[in-house]
Amino acid sequence: MSFNLDRREVLTAGAIGVLGTGVQAARLAPSISKAGFAAVVKAMQAVVGADWVFADPDSLHPYTKSYVPDPHHAHAPVGAVCPETVEQVQALLKIANQYKQPLWPVSTGKNMGYGMTTAATPGQMILDLKRMNRILEVDPDLGTALIEPGVTYQQLSDYLAENNIPLWIDVPTIGPIASPVGNTLDRGVGYTPYGDHLTFQCGMEVVLPNGEILRTGMGSIKGTNAWQAFKYGYGPVHDGLFTQSNFGVVTKMGLWLMPKPPAYKPFMIRHPEMGDVGKIVETMRPLRVASLIPNVNLMMSAAYQLAMFNRRSDVWSGEGSISDEAVKKAAKANGLGMWNTYFALYGTEQSIAAIEPIVRGAIGASGGEVLTEAEMSGNPWFHHHATLMRGGLSLEEIGLVRWKGNGGGLAWFAPVAAAKGSETVGQTALAKEILGKYGFDYTAAYAIGWRELHHIIALLYDKSDPAEELKADQCYREMVVRFGEKGWASYRTGVPSMALVSQQYGQVNRDFNKTLKHAIDPNHIIAPGKSGIV
Ligand SMILES: Cc1cc2nc3c(=O)[nH]c(=O)nc-3n(C[C@H](O)[C@H](O)[C@H](O)COP(=O)(O)OP(=O)(O)OC[C@H]3O[C@@H](n4cnc5c(N)ncnc54)[C@H](O)[C@@H]3O)c2cc1C
């Protein structure tokens, strides 16, 4: 159930067509001297073998690549180390504590648009868990899995197919190369009814900074068969503490998997105007809150969708941000409206036939056209979302990073709001104003999770142009600050803006995290700066 990676595969896996952030500029952490770092490398080589420690610029290069703006080269790591077992993780933490060398854990390291394998503060080594890639258990009756951090969505999907297990996975839009563990720990999302990944996670094994092993939920009960069945165990629920944090290294995770339904029907709703954004949310929220529609509703702006499969120059040759008129023209030519909302129904033929008229009736009142495979067959965007909403694997959205220039620049800005139409109208106007000021395009989507909206804005820029990279950094920070002033803070952010976003969540919140951090990790060896926690 595991894949054997050789060293070269690991290097190329990290090197998917993006630019380096400048390994020469990487500097050591303030807690360690040059001689201390040399001793760390030697000690780590003794644990994992010399082939699995990367500390020279050439071998480290894949770990320095990132789409996010890093104009001052502040985020490149100084090294990387790849353990294969939990015991090796424990031994590496012991070395890190001894020399005060910070380690930034990643599972598959594909946190694209949030920093990939770069770290929040200078001088960290990447603790790369790709080699720990065993699927430890799948229970077809309970619909559960227990996996290691390096397992990819592709690997899990292949395992289910090869073993004829009728369970679906739930994937982010770059599923094949990413990991359920890494995605869940950054509180990522997918598009089936199991799309809120933390909700559908059950049980973790965590190596604490002092090397002890904590199993959450039922995991520390001898003889239990409920570790992946019951989330809470007894006493405080710990799992959330290890997400978007730096309190431990997660080495196993339980997941719930959705039984494959007998019938599945994907839909798209086409709205013609940018200004329709408010009424779409007002229409979809009641259907979502009542679970008549059981999966995340993705409201895609046409510009985002065009950017997946086009170069900007195909659609726009004018100055500044692309105009709504140009977007509308290109969208229409491709069977799209200015907003295209995707959702699906799951169940039996009979249950879908019973719910579909209710959903259609509600949506019709918003002026949207409800479309299905019958009308949209062959449309690549419809096909893309129909694939995602059944947990299918696709890498098509990576095309976004080719929208502008050849540098592969992308930073996700993801402010949250209550699922109300007035919020989308305000957020869209503010985003367009700020992006427009810097000459960037409004390439965005809204996801109606349950009662909340995630506004997912892809700031697309050309990273090969240093002036544009600097501008993207400034634009991103302005969005964080000005959205924050209106109570719209991010649910997740990239390594350059973690401290900035954490400030918006207030002093009490920050002090609480700091107290925990200091108690659990007094030498600050795990991911200092993650989510602004130092
Ligand atoms: C075009 C495009 C589309 C995308 N679509 C989506 C989407 O639909 N949904 C979505 O959620 N994301 C999306 N992303 C963002 C991102 O690529 C995914 O979330 C991806 O799953 C994260 O990478 P990963 O799984 O390799 O996690 P990693 O990069 O391995 O981990 C993410 C972070 O979690 C922490 N972490 C990871 N493993 C551990 C561990 N074992 N112990 C402690 N901490 C750990 C670290 O801070 C790490 O930086 C998209 C990106 C792009 C470019």
The ligand as a MOL file (V3000), in Angstrom:
LIG
                    3D

  0  0  0     0  0            999 V3000
M  V30 BEGIN CTAB
M  V30 COUNTS 53 58 0 0 0
M  V30 BEGIN ATOM
M  V30 1 C -5.1070 25.9490 -9.3140 0
M  V30 2 C -5.1800 25.6130 -7.8640 0
M  V30 3 C -6.3640 25.1420 -7.3360 0
M  V30 4 C -6.4570 24.8370 -5.9720 0
M  V30 5 N -7.6460 24.3600 -5.5040 0
M  V30 6 C -7.7880 24.1010 -4.1870 0
M  V30 7 C -9.0230 23.6120 -3.6930 0
M  V30 8 O -9.9640 23.3740 -4.4310 0
M  V30 9 N -9.1370 23.4090 -2.3480 0
M  V30 10 C -8.0990 23.6330 -1.5080 0
M  V30 11 O -8.2470 23.4170 -0.3120 0
M  V30 12 N -6.9140 24.0770 -1.9670 0
M  V30 13 C -6.7160 24.3140 -3.2800 0
M  V30 14 N -5.5060 24.7560 -3.7500 0
M  V30 15 C -4.4490 25.0560 -2.7820 0
M  V30 16 C -3.4590 23.8880 -2.4770 0
M  V30 17 O -2.7150 23.5920 -3.6390 0
M  V30 18 C -4.1380 22.6400 -1.9100 0
M  V30 19 O -4.8370 22.9720 -0.7360 0
M  V30 20 C -3.1860 21.4820 -1.5830 0
M  V30 21 O -3.9450 20.3520 -1.1960 0
M  V30 22 C -2.2000 21.8180 -0.4490 0
M  V30 23 O -1.0270 21.1170 -0.6720 0
M  V30 24 P -0.6810 19.7350 0.0450 0
M  V30 25 O -1.9010 18.8820 0.0550 0
M  V30 26 O 0.5400 19.2020 -0.6240 0
M  V30 27 O -0.3780 20.2050 1.5280 0
M  V30 28 P 1.0400 20.6050 2.1320 0
M  V30 29 O 1.6590 21.6450 1.2860 0
M  V30 30 O 1.8320 19.3830 2.3810 0
M  V30 31 O 0.5740 21.1530 3.5380 0
M  V30 32 C -0.0780 22.3790 3.7010 0
M  V30 33 C 0.3980 23.0270 4.9950 0
M  V30 34 O -0.1150 22.2700 6.0980 0
M  V30 35 C 0.8780 22.1210 7.1120 0
M  V30 36 N 1.2240 20.6830 7.2050 0
M  V30 37 C 1.2370 19.8130 6.1720 0
M  V30 38 N 1.5170 18.5990 6.5960 0
M  V30 39 C 1.7250 18.6730 7.9180 0
M  V30 40 C 2.0030 17.7010 8.9110 0
M  V30 41 N 2.0870 16.4120 8.5940 0
M  V30 42 N 2.1130 18.0960 10.2000 0
M  V30 43 C 1.9610 19.4100 10.5320 0
M  V30 44 N 1.6610 20.3820 9.6190 0
M  V30 45 C 1.5350 20.0110 8.3150 0
M  V30 46 C 2.0400 22.9640 6.6970 0
M  V30 47 O 1.9260 24.2540 7.2260 0
M  V30 48 C 1.9140 23.0130 5.1890 0
M  V30 49 O 2.5520 24.1460 4.6590 0
M  V30 50 C -5.3520 25.0390 -5.1190 0
M  V30 51 C -4.1530 25.5100 -5.6690 0
M  V30 52 C -4.0680 25.7840 -7.0270 0
M  V30 53 C -2.7810 26.2850 -7.6080 0
M  V30 END ATOM
M  V30 BEGIN BOND
M  V30 1 1 1 2
M  V30 2 1 2 3
M  V30 3 2 2 52
M  V30 4 2 3 4
M  V30 5 1 4 5
M  V30 6 1 4 50
M  V30 7 2 5 6
M  V30 8 1 6 7
M  V30 9 1 6 13
M  V30 10 2 7 8
M  V30 11 1 7 9
M  V30 12 1 9 10
M  V30 13 2 10 11
M  V30 14 1 10 12
M  V30 15 2 12 13
M  V30 16 1 13 14
M  V30 17 1 14 15
M  V30 18 1 14 50
M  V30 19 1 15 16
M  V30 20 1 16 17
M  V30 21 1 16 18
M  V30 22 1 18 19
M  V30 23 1 18 20
M  V30 24 1 20 21
M  V30 25 1 20 22
M  V30 26 1 22 23
M  V30 27 1 23 24
M  V30 28 2 24 25
M  V30 29 1 24 26
M  V30 30 1 24 27
M  V30 31 1 27 28
M  V30 32 2 28 29
M  V30 33 1 28 30
M  V30 34 1 28 31
M  V30 35 1 31 32
M  V30 36 1 32 33
M  V30 37 1 33 34
M  V30 38 1 33 48
M  V30 39 1 34 35
M  V30 40 1 35 36
M  V30 41 1 35 46
M  V30 42 1 36 37
M  V30 43 1 36 45
M  V30 44 2 37 38
M  V30 45 1 38 39
M  V30 46 1 39 40
M  V30 47 2 39 45
M  V30 48 1 40 41
M  V30 49 2 40 42
M  V30 50 1 42 43
M  V30 51 2 43 44
M  V30 52 1 44 45
M  V30 53 1 46 47
M  V30 54 1 46 48
M  V30 55 1 48 49
M  V30 56 2 50 51
M  V30 57 1 51 52
M  V30 58 1 52 53
M  V30 END BOND
M  V30 END CTAB
M  END
